[in-house]
Amino acid sequence: MSTPTNPAVPTPRRAEFRSFERLRVRWAEIDAQHIVFNGHYLTYIDTAVGAYWRALALPYAQTMAALGGDLFVRKATLEYLDAARYDEQLDVGVRCERVGNSSLTLRCAVFRAEQCLVHAEMVYVFAHAQERRPLPVPAALRELLLGFERGESMVTVRQGDWAALGEDARAIRQAVFVQEQGIPAEMEWDSADAACLHAVAYNRLGRPLGTGRLLEHVPGVAKIGRMAVAASLRGSRVGRELLEALMRSARERGDREVLLHAQLSAEGFYARAGFQRRGPVFEEAGIAHVEMVRAL
């Protein structure tokens, strides 16, 4: 099924979007016509808007609290061009089209390969979280949104010693390793922190999002460790930015190889960055790990 398009609203193209969320149509989303029920596209879009905030390197709840407001949907307009079916893979794109005084407009589109099936205009109002009265969109958020759409990087990685970065690195590692993964605190902190190079990734609002450290394993071989990213930002580029920064530093000091101990759940992430597994699975702090290496 296809429907006439509104000539005033051009059909979006994939190339217009930087942020996508990939979804697969589930059986429960199909209606009596054996196509996706129309209301589910709003859920698809809302899921993709969450991915958009990750692409901006913004943990949503903490960011809105820091900005002193929240975003509320004022209007949602959808245009249906064709239908998705069970088990099809969809890519949902989101871009910021306009930032007004107290509102912002997101253009969203659901694609099957290159074909746009549904597109939407979502208007949000920035308002007081409790009183719901409109507030001006903060200048920092406005510039961040426009910067992302200009193609700018959303993350900055700073490197330095424990004295410079330890406070932020400690907070991230405490949240990820000690609180989330249950690693005993006495196993998390060691003497290497005082001597190695640390990296911390920050978003454009100055919030620390992830950390890692670089040590010398043996002459010419670097070791990356304590890689951690805040839970709400996993799946964005924060971890990759940290890893690349640490590998750059190892290369610049003359190392020929880098190794790390990857948790099995993170093996795919490191494999995509060019690391290869070496040796059997082993336990470290009660968690299954594997050694991975990569030439520099």
C-alpha positions in Angstrom: 0.0 0.0 0.0 1.2 3.5 -0.8 -0.5 6.9 -0.3 -0.2 10.2 -2.0 2.5 12.4 -0.4 2.1 16.0 0.7 4.0 18.1 -1.8 4.7 20.7 0.9 6.7 18.1 2.9 9.4 16.4 0.7 10.0 12.8 1.4 13.2 12.5 3.5 16.3 10.7 2.2 18.6 8.5 4.2 21.6 10.8 3.5 19.8 13.6 5.4 20.3 11.9 8.8 23.4 11.3 11.0 21.6 9.3 13.7 19.8 6.0 13.1 18.3 3.3 15.3 18.0 -0.2 13.7 14.9 -2.2 14.6 13.3 -5.4 13.5 9.5 -5.7 13.3 8.1 -8.0 15.9 5.1 -10.3 15.6 3.1 -8.4 18.3 3.4 -5.2 16.1 1.4 -6.6 13.2 -2.3 -5.9 12.8 -5.2 -7.7 11.0 -3.9 -6.5 7.7 -0.6 -8.2 8.3 1.3 -4.9 8.4 2.7 -2.8 11.2 -0.2 -1.2 13.1 0.1 2.6 12.5 0.4 3.5 16.2 3.6 1.5 16.5 5.5 3.9 14.3 5.4 6.5 17.1 7.1 3.9 19.4 9.7 3.3 16.7 10.3 7.0 16.5 10.5 7.5 20.2 13.1 4.6 20.4 15.1 6.4 17.7 14.9 9.7 19.6 16.5 7.9 22.5 19.3 6.9 20.2 19.6 10.5 19.0 20.4 11.6 22.5 23.1 8.9 22.8 24.5 10.2 19.5 24.7 13.6 21.1 26.5 12.0 24.0 23.8 13.2 26.4 22.5 11.0 29.2 18.9 12.3 28.9 17.6 12.4 32.5 20.8 13.8 34.0 21.2 16.4 31.2 17.6 17.7 31.6 18.1 18.0 35.3 21.3 19.9 34.8 19.6 22.2 32.3 16.7 23.0 34.7 13.8 21.7 32.5 12.6 18.9 30.3 11.2 18.3 26.8 7.5 17.6 26.3 5.9 16.6 23.0 3.6 19.4 21.7 2.7 18.0 18.4 3.4 14.8 16.4 2.5 14.7 12.7 3.1 11.4 10.7 2.8 10.7 7.0 2.4 7.1 5.9 3.8 6.2 2.5 4.1 2.4 2.7 3.9 -0.4 5.3 6.4 -2.5 7.1 5.9 -6.2 7.6 6.8 -8.9 10.1 10.6 -9.5 10.6 11.6 -6.7 8.3 14.7 -4.7 9.4 14.0 -1.0 9.7 16.3 2.0 10.2 14.8 5.0 11.9 16.5 8.3 11.3 16.3 11.4 13.5 17.6 14.9 12.9 17.0 18.3 14.5 15.3 20.5 11.9 14.7 23.7 13.9 15.4 25.2 17.3 13.1 28.0 18.3 12.8 30.1 21.4 11.2 27.5 23.6 10.7 24.6 21.2 12.6 22.3 18.9 11.5 20.3 15.9 12.8 16.8 15.1 12.3 15.3 11.6 12.1 11.5 11.8 11.9 8.9 9.1 11.4 5.1 9.0 13.4 3.4 6.2 13.4 0.0 4.7 16.8 0.0 3.0 16.6 3.3 1.0 12.8 3.5 0.9 11.1 5.9 3.3 7.9 4.2 4.7 6.8 6.8 7.2 8.1 10.2 8.1 7.2 12.5 11.0 7.6 16.0 12.4 7.9 16.0 16.2 7.6 19.3 18.0 8.9 19.4 21.6 8.6 22.3 24.1 11.4 22.9 26.7 9.5 23.6 29.9 9.8 23.5 33.7 9.7 19.9 34.7 7.0 20.2 37.4 5.1 23.4 36.4 5.2 22.6 32.7 5.5 26.3 31.8 7.7 27.0 28.7 11.3 28.1 29.2 13.8 29.3 26.7 15.9 26.5 25.1 19.2 26.7 26.9 22.0 28.2 24.7 24.3 25.2 25.4 21.6 22.7 24.2 20.8 24.9 21.2 24.5 25.0 20.1 25.0 21.3 20.8 22.0 20.3 18.6 23.1 22.6 15.8 26.7 21.4 16.1 25.7 17.8 15.8 23.8 18.5 12.6 26.8 20.4 11.2 28.8 17.2 11.6 30.8 18.2 14.7 32.2 15.7 17.2 30.2 15.4 20.4 32.9 13.9 22.6 36.3 15.2 23.8 38.9 12.8 25.2 41.3 14.3 27.7 44.4 12.4 28.8 46.6 13.0 31.8 47.7 11.6 35.2 45.6 10.6 38.2 46.0 14.1 39.8 44.3 15.7 36.7 41.7 13.1 35.9 41.4 10.8 38.9 38.2 12.4 40.3 36.2 11.9 37.1 37.8 8.5 36.3 37.1 7.2 39.8 33.4 8.2 39.7 32.9 6.3 36.4 34.8 3.2 37.5 32.9 3.2 40.9 29.6 3.3 39.1 30.4 0.7 36.5 32.8 -1.8 38.1 31.9 -1.6 41.8 28.2 -0.7 41.8 27.0 -2.2 38.5 29.2 -5.3 38.2 29.8 -6.0 41.9 33.6 -6.0 41.8 35.0 -5.6 45.3 36.3 -2.0 45.8 39.6 -3.3 47.1 40.2 -5.1 43.8 39.3 -2.1 41.7 41.9 0.4 43.0 45.6 -0.4 42.7 49.0 1.3 42.7 49.1 1.4 38.8 46.6 4.4 38.8 49.3 6.7 40.2 51.8 5.8 37.4 49.8 5.2 34.2 48.2 7.5 31.6 44.5 8.0 32.1 41.8 9.0 29.5 38.4 10.5 30.3 35.7 11.2 27.6 33.5 14.3 28.2 30.5 15.5 26.3 30.1 19.1 25.2 28.4 20.0 28.5 31.5 18.9 30.4 30.0 15.7 31.8 32.4 12.7 32.1 31.1 9.7 30.2 33.8 7.1 30.1 37.4 6.3 31.1 40.3 4.0 30.5 44.0 3.8 31.3 47.3 2.9 29.5 50.2 1.1 31.1 53.4 -0.5 29.8 53.1 -4.3 29.8 56.6 -5.0 28.6 58.9 -2.8 26.6 57.2 -2.1 23.3 53.8 -3.5 24.4 51.1 -1.3 25.9 48.2 -2.5 28.0 44.9 -0.8 28.0 42.7 -1.4 31.1 39.8 -0.2 33.2 37.8 0.7 30.2 34.3 1.8 31.4 31.5 3.8 29.8 28.4 5.1 31.6 25.5 2.7 31.1 23.2 5.1 29.2 26.0 5.9 26.7 26.9 2.4 25.7 26.4 1.7 22.0 27.4 5.3 21.1 30.9 6.2 20.0 32.2 7.1 23.5 34.0 3.8 24.0 35.6 3.8 20.6 36.8 7.4 21.0 38.5 6.4 24.3 40.1 3.3 22.8 41.4 5.2 19.7 42.9 8.0 21.9 44.7 5.5 24.1 46.0 3.6 21.1 47.3 6.8 19.6 49.2 7.6 22.7 50.7 4.1 22.7 51.8 4.5 19.1 53.2 8.0 19.7 55.5 6.7 22.5 56.8 3.9 20.3 54.8 0.8 21.3 54.4 -1.8 18.5 51.5 -3.7 20.1 48.7 -3.2 22.5 46.9 -5.8 24.6 43.9 -5.8 26.9 41.8 -8.2 29.0 38.3 -8.0 27.6 35.1 -9.1 29.4 33.4 -11.6 27.1 30.4 -9.4 26.8 32.8 -6.7 25.2 34.7 -9.0 22.9 32.7 -8.0 19.9 33.4 -4.3 20.5 37.2 -4.9 20.6 37.1 -7.2 17.6 35.4 -4.5 15.5 38.3 -2.2 16.5 40.8 -4.7 15.1 41.7 -6.7 18.2 42.1 -10.5 18.0 41.6 -13.1 20.8 44.7 -14.7 22.2 44.5 -17.7 24.6 41.7 -19.3 26.6 39.0 -17.7 28.6 40.0 -16.9 32.2 38.4 -15.3 35.2 39.4 -11.9 36.6 37.5 -10.4 39.5 34.9 -13.2 39.1 34.1 -12.2 35.5 35.0 -14.2 32.4 37.7 -12.4 30.3 39.8 -13.1 27.2 43.1 -11.6 26.3 43.0 -9.6 23.0 45.8 -8.0 21.0 46.3 -5.7 18.1 49.4 -4.4 16.3 50.1 -0.7 16.3 
